[in-house]
């Protein structure tokens, strides 16, 4: 099923699990994401960032392809613009048929963030598209961001922000950062702040910068109310590693076959991650999570 992420995230919030939001740049990744979700009886969100869509994953090409893969499935699949910063990009994705968009104006002062999020939520909802916004700032891991509490989401501001913008889910900053952390570094997250945010907002919350955060941190975030976890760096590294290993072992491998190596690696990674965050077996009556025929 091709749908917005609003309903799936509310289900996740009410049933205390999280949904993977996975960055995707080509058909093989789209197939891997959807097939892993079907096998796990789990919902999933496909993310495409503005940089990715301008460099490779053109919205007008990706939307019909993803719809064709997703619509026959018995699990919900959403296609979301990740970190939309420019109004033109957001409108383009809505017009192309994205089912969800994110407006990221978190680097602006509070009132400007509210103004931009209000506008995007209004436009998105008028077209049956869900809207994610961000308050607080999830920085870049390589730059040492995510370690300063002055970047974290303020609980009182978050309540006002959601009331004024009518966003469907909120990305919060509690100590994670985008990209790759230095070797052997695991971020220390503000779990007390996350618990306060969930109690005050009572809505789906989003964790950006999940890659490299560590399994224990991820599991604790889900327990405390995170319902959408963005995954890009860890998956891309895993796929690249599998393809590199196969190329070393078989230098003459066919181009199509090496693509399939990456796809199969992604399926395994995604299925394991879905089990970790509790979304496996959520879209079946028996809750078995067993692979579909």
C-alpha positions as CSV (number, residue, x, y, z in Angstrom):
1,X,0.0,0.0,0.0
2,X,1.3,3.4,-0.9
3,X,0.2,5.9,1.7
4,X,1.1,8.9,3.8
5,X,3.1,8.3,7.0
6,X,0.6,10.0,9.3
7,X,-1.6,7.0,10.1
8,X,1.3,4.5,10.3
9,X,3.1,6.8,12.8
10,X,0.1,7.2,15.0
11,X,-0.3,3.4,15.1
12,X,3.3,3.2,16.0
13,X,2.9,5.8,18.8
14,X,-0.2,4.1,20.2
15,X,1.5,0.7,20.1
16,X,5.0,1.7,21.3
17,X,7.2,0.8,18.3
18,X,9.2,2.7,15.7
19,X,9.1,2.8,11.8
20,X,12.3,2.9,9.8
21,X,12.6,5.8,7.4
22,X,15.3,4.7,4.9
23,X,17.1,6.9,2.4
24,X,16.8,5.6,-1.1
25,X,18.5,6.6,-4.4
26,X,17.7,3.8,-6.9
27,X,15.4,0.9,-7.8
28,X,17.5,-1.7,-6.0
29,X,17.2,0.2,-2.7
30,X,13.5,0.8,-3.3
31,X,12.9,-2.9,-3.9
32,X,15.0,-3.9,-0.9
33,X,13.1,-1.5,1.4
34,X,9.7,-2.7,0.2
35,X,10.5,-6.4,0.1
36,X,12.0,-6.3,3.6
37,X,8.9,-4.5,4.9
38,X,6.6,-7.1,3.3
39,X,8.7,-10.0,4.7
40,X,8.6,-8.5,8.2
41,X,4.9,-7.5,8.0
42,X,6.1,-4.0,8.9
43,X,5.4,-0.4,7.8
44,X,8.2,1.5,6.2
45,X,9.0,5.0,5.0
46,X,11.2,5.7,2.0
47,X,13.2,9.0,2.4
48,X,14.7,11.0,-0.5
49,X,16.7,14.1,0.4
50,X,16.9,17.2,-1.8
51,X,20.6,16.5,-2.5
52,X,19.8,12.9,-3.5
53,X,16.9,13.9,-5.7
54,X,18.9,16.5,-7.5
55,X,22.0,14.3,-8.0
56,X,20.3,11.0,-8.9
57,X,16.8,10.1,-7.5
58,X,14.6,12.4,-9.7
59,X,11.1,12.7,-8.1
60,X,9.3,12.3,-11.4
61,X,11.1,9.0,-12.0
62,X,11.2,7.7,-8.4
63,X,7.5,8.2,-7.5
64,X,5.9,6.0,-10.2
65,X,8.5,3.3,-9.7
66,X,8.1,3.3,-5.9
67,X,4.3,3.3,-6.3
68,X,4.5,0.3,-8.6
69,X,6.6,-1.6,-6.1
70,X,4.6,-0.6,-3.0
71,X,0.9,-0.7,-4.1
72,X,0.6,-4.6,-4.4
73,X,2.0,-5.1,-0.9
74,X,-0.1,-5.7,2.2
75,X,2.0,-3.2,4.3
76,X,2.0,0.6,4.2
77,X,4.8,2.3,2.4
78,X,5.3,6.1,2.5
79,X,7.5,8.2,0.3
80,X,8.8,11.2,2.2
81,X,10.9,14.2,1.3
82,X,13.7,14.2,3.9
83,X,15.0,17.6,5.2
84,X,13.2,19.8,2.7
85,X,14.6,23.3,3.1
86,X,13.5,25.0,-0.1
87,X,9.8,25.7,-0.8
88,X,10.3,24.9,-4.5
89,X,11.6,21.5,-3.6
90,X,8.7,20.7,-1.3
91,X,6.1,21.8,-3.9
92,X,7.9,19.8,-6.6
93,X,7.7,16.7,-4.4
94,X,4.0,17.2,-3.6
95,X,3.2,17.7,-7.3
96,X,5.3,14.6,-8.2
97,X,3.2,12.5,-5.9
98,X,5.2,12.1,-2.6
99,X,2.9,11.0,0.1
100,X,4.8,12.9,2.9
101,X,7.2,15.9,3.1
102,X,9.5,17.2,5.8
103,X,10.1,20.9,6.3
104,X,13.4,21.4,8.1
105,X,13.7,25.0,9.1
106,X,15.2,24.1,12.5
107,X,18.3,26.3,12.0
108,X,16.1,29.4,11.8
109,X,14.9,31.4,14.9
110,X,11.7,29.9,16.5
111,X,9.2,32.3,14.9
112,X,10.6,31.8,11.4
113,X,10.6,28.0,11.9
114,X,6.9,28.2,12.9
115,X,6.1,30.4,9.9
116,X,7.7,28.0,7.4
117,X,6.3,24.9,9.1
118,X,2.8,26.4,9.1
119,X,2.9,27.1,5.4
120,X,4.2,23.7,4.4
121,X,1.7,21.8,6.6
122,X,-1.1,23.8,5.1
123,X,0.0,23.1,1.6
124,X,0.7,19.5,2.3
125,X,-2.6,18.8,4.1
126,X,-4.6,20.4,1.3
127,X,-3.1,17.7,-1.0
128,X,-3.6,14.8,1.4
129,X,0.1,14.7,2.2
130,X,1.5,14.4,5.7
131,X,4.0,16.9,7.1
132,X,7.0,16.4,9.4
133,X,8.8,19.4,11.0
134,X,11.9,19.7,13.3
135,X,12.5,21.7,16.4
136,X,15.9,21.8,18.0
137,X,18.9,21.1,15.8
138,X,20.4,17.7,14.8
139,X,23.8,18.7,13.5
140,X,26.6,16.8,11.7
141,X,28.5,14.0,13.6
142,X,31.9,14.7,11.9
143,X,31.7,18.3,13.1
144,X,31.1,17.2,16.7
145,X,27.5,18.4,16.7
146,X,24.8,16.8,18.8
147,X,26.8,17.1,22.0
148,X,25.6,20.5,23.2
149,X,22.4,20.8,25.2
150,X,21.7,24.3,23.7
151,X,20.9,22.5,20.4
152,X,18.3,20.2,22.0
153,X,14.5,20.6,21.7
154,X,12.9,22.7,24.4
155,X,9.7,21.0,25.8
156,X,7.7,24.2,26.3
157,X,8.6,25.5,22.8
158,X,7.7,22.1,21.3
159,X,4.2,22.2,22.7
160,X,3.7,25.7,21.2
161,X,5.3,24.7,17.9
162,X,3.0,21.8,17.4
163,X,-0.1,23.7,18.3
164,X,0.7,26.5,15.9
165,X,2.0,24.5,12.9
166,X,-0.3,21.4,13.0
167,X,2.6,19.2,11.9
168,X,1.8,15.5,11.9
169,X,5.1,14.4,13.6
170,X,8.0,16.2,15.1
171,X,11.7,15.5,14.8
172,X,13.4,16.2,18.1
173,X,17.0,16.9,19.0
174,X,18.2,14.9,22.0
175,X,21.9,14.3,21.2
176,X,22.2,12.5,17.9
177,X,23.8,13.9,14.8
178,X,23.8,13.1,11.0
179,X,26.5,11.1,9.3
180,X,29.4,9.1,10.7
181,X,30.7,9.6,14.3
182,X,34.4,9.3,15.0
183,X,35.5,5.7,15.6
184,X,34.5,4.2,18.9
185,X,32.3,7.2,19.7
186,X,28.7,6.5,20.9
187,X,26.6,9.6,21.6
188,X,25.1,10.1,25.1
189,X,21.4,10.9,24.6
190,X,19.1,13.0,26.8
191,X,16.5,10.3,27.6
192,X,14.9,12.4,30.4
193,X,14.2,15.2,27.8
194,X,12.7,12.6,25.4
195,X,10.4,11.3,28.0
196,X,9.2,14.8,28.8
197,X,8.6,15.6,25.2
198,X,6.5,12.5,24.7
199,X,4.5,13.2,27.8
200,X,3.9,16.8,26.8
201,X,3.2,16.3,23.1
202,X,1.4,12.9,23.0
203,X,2.2,12.5,19.3
204,X,4.6,10.6,17.0
205,X,8.2,11.7,17.5
206,X,11.1,11.3,15.1
207,X,14.8,10.6,15.7
208,X,17.2,11.9,13.0
209,X,20.9,10.8,13.1
210,X,20.1,7.3,14.1
211,X,23.1,5.8,12.3
212,X,26.0,5.1,14.7
213,X,23.9,5.9,17.8
214,X,24.2,2.3,19.1
215,X,21.6,-0.4,19.5
216,X,21.1,0.2,23.3
217,X,20.4,3.9,22.6
218,X,18.0,3.1,19.8
219,X,16.1,0.6,21.8
220,X,15.8,3.0,24.7
221,X,14.6,5.8,22.4
222,X,11.8,3.5,21.1
223,X,10.8,2.6,24.7
224,X,10.5,6.3,25.5
225,X,8.4,7.3,22.5
226,X,10.4,7.6,19.3
227,X,8.2,6.4,16.4
228,X,10.2,7.2,13.3
229,X,14.0,6.5,13.0
230,X,15.9,7.9,10.0
231,X,18.5,5.5,8.6
232,X,20.9,6.3,5.8
233,X,24.7,6.2,6.7
234,X,24.6,2.8,8.3
235,X,22.7,1.2,5.4
236,X,24.8,2.7,2.7
237,X,28.0,1.6,4.5
238,X,26.6,-1.9,4.8
239,X,25.6,-2.2,1.2
240,X,28.9,-0.8,0.0
241,X,30.8,-3.2,2.2
242,X,28.9,-6.2,0.8
243,X,29.5,-5.1,-2.7
244,X,33.2,-4.4,-2.1
245,X,33.7,-7.8,-0.6
246,X,32.0,-9.5,-3.5
247,X,34.0,-7.5,-6.1
248,X,37.3,-8.5,-4.3
249,X,36.3,-12.1,-4.4
250,X,34.9,-12.0,-8.0
251,X,36.5,-9.1,-9.9
252,X,34.7,-10.1,-13.2
253,X,31.2,-10.0,-11.7
254,X,28.5,-8.7,-14.0
255,X,27.2,-5.2,-13.2
256,X,23.6,-6.4,-12.7
257,X,24.8,-9.1,-10.4
258,X,26.7,-6.7,-8.2
259,X,23.6,-4.5,-8.0
260,X,21.7,-7.6,-6.7
261,X,24.4,-8.2,-4.1
262,X,23.7,-4.7,-2.8
263,X,20.0,-5.3,-2.8
264,X,20.2,-8.6,-0.9
265,X,22.5,-7.1,1.6
266,X,20.1,-4.2,2.2
267,X,17.2,-6.6,2.7
268,X,19.0,-8.4,5.5
269,X,20.1,-5.2,7.2
270,X,16.6,-3.7,7.1
271,X,14.9,-6.8,8.4
272,X,17.3,-7.0,11.4
273,X,16.8,-3.3,12.1
274,X,13.0,-3.6,11.9
275,X,13.1,-6.4,14.5
276,X,15.2,-4.2,16.8
277,X,12.8,-1.3,16.8
278,X,9.7,-3.4,17.2
279,X,7.8,-2.9,14.0
280,X,8.1,-6.5,12.7
281,X,4.7,-8.3,12.7
282,X,2.7,-5.2,13.3
283,X,0.7,-5.6,10.0
284,X,-0.7,-9.1,10.4
285,X,-3.3,-10.6,12.7
286,X,-1.1,-13.4,14.0
287,X,1.9,-11.1,14.8
288,X,4.3,-13.8,13.7
289,X,6.6,-11.7,11.5
290,X,7.2,-14.8,9.4
291,X,8.3,-14.2,5.8
292,X,5.6,-14.0,3.2
293,X,5.4,-16.5,0.4
